[in-house]
Amino acid sequence: EDEVGLVLEEEVESAKLFPASHKARDVRDGLLALARRHGVAARFGCRVISMAPHAGRWRIGVEDVDTLAADTLDADAVIVATGGLSVPNTGSDGAGLRMLEALGHTLHPTYAALTPVTAPENAFSALSGVSLRVSLTAASPARRATHTGGFLFTHAGYSGPSVLNVSHVVVRAGADAARGDEPAADVRVQWTAHDDAAWQTLLQPHGARQLSTVIRQELPDRLADVLMAQAAVEPTRKLAELTREERRRMIDVLVRGALPWHGDEGYKKAEVTGGGVALSEIHPVTMESRRHPGLYLCGEVLDAFGPIGGYNFLWAWATGRAAGMAAAN
Ligand SMILES: Cc1cc2nc3c(=O)[nH]c(=O)nc-3n(C[C@H](O)[C@H](O)[C@H](O)COP(=O)(O)OP(=O)(O)OC[C@H]3O[C@@H](n4cnc5c(N)ncnc54)[C@H](O)[C@@H]3O)c2cc1C
C-alpha cells in the first residue's frame, strides 16, 4: 500500500505498477483523498471563466455549469492546468489557452497530435483490421518524423503507435497546404524490418519459389497481395524469372511504399495538443509566467508534447508538481 492508500500490483512483463483493483477511479479517488488530507479544498461542477490580476493578487471568475451562477475567488497564486484542445468532451475546450492569450502570453498555433490519419478509398481500404509492425516516415518541406512500431489499417485510414507518432507532421502539412504555404506531407512505409539489401537476398534470382510465397512469409497475406499489385508484379512469377526492374519495383514498395492519406481525425481523437503557450515565457524551474508573477502554467497548455509511451502524462505531472511546489512556496 502506498501513500495514496492504493494496493499496487506489478505487471510482470512491463514492471509497471497498477492498482490491484484495476480501476482508474481508485487512483483518482486516492489522490483526491490524499490532497484533502493535506488541506486542499476542491470544487466540482464549475468552470473558470476569467482570470485577472487584482489588487496585487489574482481574481478568478467561476461559473456553475448547471445554474450558470457566477462568483469569484481571490488568490495569491494561480496554476493553470486546463489542458489543450484534445477530446473536447473531457472539458478541454481551449478556454484556458484563450485566457492566457488575453493575459499577454504568446500562443503558438495549436494542432492535433497523436491522432489517426485518414485516407481516400484505395487498395488498402479493404484491409481494415489488419495490423503489423512497420517503420513509418512522414516528411514535409518543413518537418520530418520517423517511428517504428504498431500500425493498424482502420475503416477510415490508419492508426497505431507508428501512425500517431508521426501524425503531427501530416496534420501540420495539411494546415500549411490549406494556407497555400507548401505541399502536403509525403508518408512512406517500410513494411517489414528488411531493408533493400535484406530483400535483395530474399528475392535472389534462383529457385522455383514463387514471389507470393516469399512476400506472404513476411507479411499478412492480404497486405502482401496489395503490395504485389502496387508493384505491378505477378504473384505467381518465380524468383528466377523476375526481371531486374520487377525486383526493383517490388523492393521499392516494400521498403519505401507510399501511404496515401487525405486528412486526420483531428482533436476528436488526438491524444495530445501541439502548440500552446511559448516555453520561453515560463521560468523552467518554477513554471511561473515571465509575464505575470503568481501565475503558473503546467501540462498541455504549454507548447510541448511527446510520443506515445507516457511522456505526456510525465510532462503534465512533472510540470504540475514543479508549479505546485513553487506556488505553495
Ligand atoms: C484518449 C487519450 C489517451 C491518452 N493516453 C495517454 C497515455 O497513454 N500516455 C500519456 O502519457 N498521455 C496520454 N494522453 C495525454 C494526457 O492525458 C495529457 O497530455 C495530459 O492529461 C494533460 O494534462 P493536463 O493536466 O495538462 O490537461 P488535462 O488532463 O486535459 O486536464 C485539463 C482539465 O482542465 C479542465 N478544464 C479545462 N478548462 C477549464 C476551465 N475553464 N475551468 C475549469 N476546468 C477546466 C478540463 O475539464 C480537464 O479536466 C492521452 C490523452 C487522451 C485524450
The ligand as a MOL file (V3000), in Angstrom:
LIG
                    3D

  0  0  0     0  0            999 V3000
M  V30 BEGIN CTAB
M  V30 COUNTS 53 58 0 0 0
M  V30 BEGIN ATOM
M  V30 1 C -7.7440 9.3850 -25.1170 0
M  V30 2 C -6.4300 9.8460 -24.5390 0
M  V30 3 C -5.4560 8.9070 -24.2040 0
M  V30 4 C -4.2220 9.3360 -23.6960 0
M  V30 5 N -3.2840 8.4030 -23.3770 0
M  V30 6 C -2.1060 8.7980 -22.8750 0
M  V30 7 C -1.1200 7.8510 -22.4910 0
M  V30 8 O -1.3400 6.6450 -22.5800 0
M  V30 9 N 0.0560 8.2980 -22.0030 0
M  V30 10 C 0.3210 9.6300 -21.8650 0
M  V30 11 O 1.4060 9.9960 -21.4230 0
M  V30 12 N -0.5820 10.5590 -22.2270 0
M  V30 13 C -1.7900 10.1790 -22.7090 0
M  V30 14 N -2.7110 11.1230 -23.0470 0
M  V30 15 C -2.3510 12.5510 -22.8970 0
M  V30 16 C -2.5210 13.0230 -21.4560 0
M  V30 17 O -3.7720 12.5660 -20.9700 0
M  V30 18 C -2.4700 14.5460 -21.4340 0
M  V30 19 O -1.3000 15.0200 -22.0650 0
M  V30 20 C -2.4910 15.0630 -20.0010 0
M  V30 21 O -3.6350 14.5770 -19.3230 0
M  V30 22 C -2.5080 16.5850 -19.9880 0
M  V30 23 O -2.6730 17.0040 -18.6660 0
M  V30 24 P -3.1930 18.4600 -18.3380 0
M  V30 25 O -3.3770 18.4820 -16.8550 0
M  V30 26 O -2.3460 19.4750 -18.9690 0
M  V30 27 O -4.6370 18.5740 -19.0450 0
M  V30 28 P -5.9210 17.6520 -18.9480 0
M  V30 29 O -5.6140 16.3070 -18.4250 0
M  V30 30 O -6.5890 17.8040 -20.2720 0
M  V30 31 O -6.7970 18.3560 -17.8240 0
M  V30 32 C -7.3480 19.6300 -18.0190 0
M  V30 33 C -8.5420 19.7350 -17.0890 0
M  V30 34 O -8.9270 21.0870 -17.0150 0
M  V30 35 C -10.3330 21.1580 -17.0920 0
M  V30 36 N -10.6690 22.4820 -17.6310 0
M  V30 37 C -10.4320 22.9790 -18.8590 0
M  V30 38 N -10.8740 24.2400 -18.9470 0
M  V30 39 C -11.3770 24.5570 -17.7460 0
M  V30 40 C -11.9740 25.7210 -17.1980 0
M  V30 41 N -12.1300 26.8450 -17.9210 0
M  V30 42 N -12.3920 25.7010 -15.9240 0
M  V30 43 C -12.2460 24.5740 -15.1530 0
M  V30 44 N -11.6760 23.4470 -15.6020 0
M  V30 45 C -11.2570 23.4420 -16.8900 0
M  V30 46 C -10.7260 20.0380 -18.0260 0
M  V30 47 O -12.0650 19.6660 -17.8120 0
M  V30 48 C -9.7490 18.9530 -17.6100 0
M  V30 49 O -10.2640 18.1880 -16.5440 0
M  V30 50 C -3.9640 10.7200 -23.5340 0
M  V30 51 C -4.9490 11.6500 -23.8560 0
M  V30 52 C -6.1680 11.2220 -24.3680 0
M  V30 53 C -7.2020 12.2570 -24.7220 0
M  V30 END ATOM
M  V30 BEGIN BOND
M  V30 1 1 1 2
M  V30 2 1 2 3
M  V30 3 2 2 52
M  V30 4 2 3 4
M  V30 5 1 4 5
M  V30 6 1 4 50
M  V30 7 2 5 6
M  V30 8 1 6 7
M  V30 9 1 6 13
M  V30 10 2 7 8
M  V30 11 1 7 9
M  V30 12 1 9 10
M  V30 13 2 10 11
M  V30 14 1 10 12
M  V30 15 2 12 13
M  V30 16 1 13 14
M  V30 17 1 14 15
M  V30 18 1 14 50
M  V30 19 1 15 16
M  V30 20 1 16 17
M  V30 21 1 16 18
M  V30 22 1 18 19
M  V30 23 1 18 20
M  V30 24 1 20 21
M  V30 25 1 20 22
M  V30 26 1 22 23
M  V30 27 1 23 24
M  V30 28 2 24 25
M  V30 29 1 24 26
M  V30 30 1 24 27
M  V30 31 1 27 28
M  V30 32 2 28 29
M  V30 33 1 28 30
M  V30 34 1 28 31
M  V30 35 1 31 32
M  V30 36 1 32 33
M  V30 37 1 33 34
M  V30 38 1 33 48
M  V30 39 1 34 35
M  V30 40 1 35 36
M  V30 41 1 35 46
M  V30 42 1 36 37
M  V30 43 1 36 45
M  V30 44 2 37 38
M  V30 45 1 38 39
M  V30 46 1 39 40
M  V30 47 2 39 45
M  V30 48 1 40 41
M  V30 49 2 40 42
M  V30 50 1 42 43
M  V30 51 2 43 44
M  V30 52 1 44 45
M  V30 53 1 46 47
M  V30 54 1 46 48
M  V30 55 1 48 49
M  V30 56 2 50 51
M  V30 57 1 51 52
M  V30 58 1 52 53
M  V30 END BOND
M  V30 END CTAB
M  END
